[in-house]
Amino acid sequence: MFTYLQATSRRRKHARNETAEAGFTLIELLVVIVILGILSAIVVFSVRGINDKGQGSACKTDKSTIQTAEEAMFASSGKYGTVDELVTAGFLSSASNWYVAAVNPATGKADITLKAPADTNACKDFG
């Protein structure tokens, strides 16, 4: 009988030790959460600038397209035109989202300028 009680006691102690070691401590969980938070913050800040670069490239391309359309219109008709005239003449498919082209009366050449600054935050460095 004594050996039976010893064996039962040992099994209970062994079972308590197994359940106590089976999970993570609160400190371990907090350390993992902090590490995941730091990694997610790094990813968010590194991905955030991708959109700005894309809009900047679109601004450069838009300005270049308007300049090419102006030169094509000048070669065709001998005069420069506004963006609306370029669209009407078929040199542009639509008006620009970021730039305005207006004919300068002194030089007769079209000047390309940015639209209102509130609308053109991505183009401010390319104007």
CORHUDA-V236696 format. One record per backbone hydrogen bond with DSSP energy under -0.5 kcal/mol. NH is the residue of the N-H (numbers start at 0). CO is the residue of the C=O. E is the energy in kcal/mol with one decimal. If there is no record, write none. Layout:
nh:NH co:CO e:E
nh:NH co:CO e:E
This chain:
nh:4 co:0 e:-2.1
nh:5 co:1 e:-2.2
nh:6 co:2 e:-2.3
nh:7 co:3 e:-2.2
nh:8 co:4 e:-2.4
nh:9 co:5 e:-2.4
nh:10 co:6 e:-2.2
nh:11 co:7 e:-2.1
nh:12 co:8 e:-2.2
nh:13 co:9 e:-2.6
nh:14 co:10 e:-2.5
nh:15 co:11 e:-2.3
nh:16 co:12 e:-2.1
nh:17 co:13 e:-2.1
nh:18 co:14 e:-2.1
nh:19 co:15 e:-1.9
nh:20 co:16 e:-1.5
nh:21 co:17 e:-0.6
nh:28 co:24 e:-1.9
nh:29 co:25 e:-2.3
nh:30 co:26 e:-2.3
nh:31 co:27 e:-2.0
nh:32 co:28 e:-2.2
nh:33 co:29 e:-2.4
nh:34 co:30 e:-2.3
nh:35 co:31 e:-2.4
nh:36 co:32 e:-2.1
nh:37 co:33 e:-2.2
nh:38 co:34 e:-2.3
nh:39 co:35 e:-2.3
nh:40 co:36 e:-2.0
nh:41 co:37 e:-2.0
nh:42 co:38 e:-2.1
nh:43 co:39 e:-2.4
nh:44 co:40 e:-2.1
nh:45 co:41 e:-1.8
nh:46 co:42 e:-1.9
nh:47 co:43 e:-1.4
nh:48 co:44 e:-0.5
nh:49 co:46 e:-1.3
nh:50 co:47 e:-0.5
nh:51 co:47 e:-0.5
nh:52 co:48 e:-1.6
nh:53 co:49 e:-1.7
nh:54 co:50 e:-2.2
nh:55 co:51 e:-2.1
nh:56 co:52 e:-2.1
nh:57 co:53 e:-2.0
nh:58 co:54 e:-2.0
nh:59 co:55 e:-2.1
nh:60 co:56 e:-2.4
nh:61 co:57 e:-2.4
nh:62 co:58 e:-2.5
nh:63 co:59 e:-2.2
nh:64 co:60 e:-2.4
nh:65 co:61 e:-2.1
nh:66 co:62 e:-2.2
nh:67 co:63 e:-2.3
nh:68 co:64 e:-2.4
nh:69 co:65 e:-2.4
nh:70 co:66 e:-2.2
nh:71 co:67 e:-2.2
nh:72 co:68 e:-2.3
nh:73 co:69 e:-2.5
nh:74 co:70 e:-2.3
nh:75 co:71 e:-1.7
nh:76 co:72 e:-3.3
nh:77 co:72 e:-0.6
nh:77 co:73 e:-1.7
nh:78 co:72 e:-0.5
nh:79 co:107 e:-0.7
nh:82 co:100 e:-1.1
nh:85 co:81 e:-2.2
nh:86 co:82 e:-2.2
nh:87 co:83 e:-2.6
nh:88 co:84 e:-2.6
nh:89 co:85 e:-0.5
nh:89 co:86 e:-0.8
nh:90 co:85 e:-2.3
nh:91 co:85 e:-1.3
nh:99 co:112 e:-3.1
nh:101 co:99 e:-0.5
nh:101 co:110 e:-2.1
nh:103 co:108 e:-2.8
nh:104 co:102 e:-0.6
nh:107 co:103 e:-3.1
nh:110 co:101 e:-3.4
nh:112 co:99 e:-2.8
nh:112 co:110 e:-0.6
nh:114 co:97 e:-2.3
nh:118 co:115 e:-1.4
nh:119 co:115 e:-0.8
nh:122 co:119 e:-0.5
nh:123 co:119 e:-0.5
nh:123 co:120 e:-0.7
nh:125 co:122 e:-1.6
nh:126 co:122 e:-0.8
